């Protein structure tokens, strides 16, 4: 565990292939990669009211997300998905979109790794991750951002890339990116103050 979490800024090294891609507890990060062919078997479209872009989540996450959006709405908070399931090939396109011939790939990757996951390493390929409303750090200080930070765990979602944990998660603070792990685990992780990476290696992966 410590070895993996004390990576000294080295990512995409000693990469494991994910063996349990259909588990709702699956860990996908800069060390654990999904297969190129992996597509979740139970993707469903999120209800249109919370989904202007016709995005997909796995069934269990889709139901929980809609429930969360409904409860938030009753409290005057509007939530909608702006990114959810992303395929390996889509992530490939996103990752490579700024590359032009002549830029050495290593140099491109060094820059691009700061802001985009390499294909197979995006949690969005699990169908269990959803970006909500606004992909800006200022989202944290909006009513919706604050509401999610306090309430998402009641619906089974955790804030996946918290502030101050960048060295562990390998990602900048993303107050909009939530990962479904089910209510039981979401509450435990929320109370632990750990990131999912830390919790996974400390508790789940014994
Ligand atoms: Zn995201």
Boltz pocket constraint, residues with backbone or C-beta under 6 A from the ligand:
constraints:
  - pocket:
      binder: B
      contacts: [[A, 83], [A, 124], [A, 129], [A, 130], [A, 131], [A, 176], [A, 177], [A, 178]]
      max_distance: 6.0
